[in-house]
Amino acid sequence: MKTITLEIPDTLDWESEEKLKAELTFYLSELLEEKESYQALKARRIPKFGCAKGKFRMAADFDAPIDHFDEYMPS
């Protein structure tokens, strides 16, 4: 959550009013971008268990010992 602090004087001259409008516009655009990114993240599809079935193959010798580790293996 973001917090914003605005100091609004009792009387505004034209320059201060324009500056305040610019700050509010910037802040609102930031909020809208944050909302859009949240909605995009929320809309992202959540994968279901088993959705990658058949897309990966293991080598037939996957469990075979690796020759480079012979010196580390017990005899």
Backbone torsions as a table, in degrees:
resi	resn	phi	psi	omega
1	MET	NA	136.0	179.2
2	LYS	-99.9	146.7	176.3
3	THR	-118.6	136.3	178.1
4	ILE	-126.1	140.6	177.9
5	THR	-120.2	123.3	177.8
6	LEU	-118.6	133.5	175.2
7	GLU	-101.1	113.0	-178.4
8	ILE	-110.5	114.5	179.7
9	PRO	-71.7	164.5	179.8
10	ASP	-63.9	-38.0	177.5
11	THR	-121.9	141.9	-179.6
12	LEU	-117.3	134.8	170.0
13	ASP	-94.8	173.4	-174.0
14	TRP	-59.2	-42.8	-178.2
15	GLU	-66.0	-43.8	179.1
16	SER	-65.1	-38.3	179.6
17	GLU	-64.3	-42.8	178.8
18	GLU	-65.0	-40.4	178.6
19	LYS	-64.3	-42.3	178.6
20	LEU	-63.9	-42.0	177.6
21	LYS	-61.7	-41.3	179.9
22	ALA	-64.8	-42.2	178.8
23	GLU	-64.1	-43.4	179.2
24	LEU	-65.3	-39.8	177.7
25	THR	-62.1	-43.9	178.7
26	PHE	-62.4	-45.8	-179.2
27	TYR	-62.9	-43.8	179.4
28	LEU	-65.4	-37.4	177.8
29	SER	-65.3	-37.5	176.5
30	GLU	-63.3	-42.9	178.8
31	LEU	-62.8	-41.7	180.0
32	LEU	-66.1	-40.0	177.0
33	GLU	-62.8	-41.5	179.0
34	GLU	-63.4	-41.0	179.5
35	LYS	-65.0	-43.1	179.6
36	GLU	-63.0	-41.9	-179.7
37	SER	-67.4	-35.9	177.3
38	TYR	-65.8	-42.9	-179.8
39	GLN	-66.3	-37.2	177.8
40	ALA	-65.1	-41.1	178.3
41	LEU	-66.0	-40.5	-179.7
42	LYS	-66.6	-36.6	-178.1
43	ALA	-76.6	-12.1	-179.3
44	ARG	-61.8	136.3	-176.6
45	ARG	-69.4	132.1	176.8
46	ILE	-91.8	123.2	-178.1
47	PRO	-66.4	145.1	178.6
48	LYS	-99.9	153.8	-179.3
49	PHE	-57.1	128.8	177.0
50	GLY	89.1	5.4	-176.0
51	CYS	-70.7	-17.1	-180.0
52	ALA	-101.1	13.3	-178.2
53	LYS	-60.1	129.6	178.9
54	GLY	86.3	-1.5	-178.3
55	LYS	-92.7	-13.1	-179.3
56	PHE	-125.2	143.5	176.9
57	ARG	-126.9	139.6	175.5
58	MET	-98.5	147.0	177.3
59	ALA	-66.9	149.3	-178.9
60	ALA	-62.7	-31.4	-178.9
61	ASP	-99.0	31.9	-177.0
62	PHE	-57.1	-41.9	-177.8
63	ASP	-87.8	-0.5	-179.4
64	ALA	-67.3	145.9	179.1
65	PRO	-64.3	148.5	-179.7
66	ILE	-94.3	130.9	-175.3
67	ASP	-61.6	-32.2	-177.2
68	HIS	-67.6	-18.0	-177.8
69	PHE	-104.0	16.8	-179.0
70	ASP	-58.4	-38.8	-178.0
71	GLU	-69.3	-20.0	179.9
72	TYR	-92.6	-13.3	-177.1
73	MET	-82.5	144.0	177.0
74	PRO	-67.3	149.2	-178.5
75	SER	-85.3	NA	NA
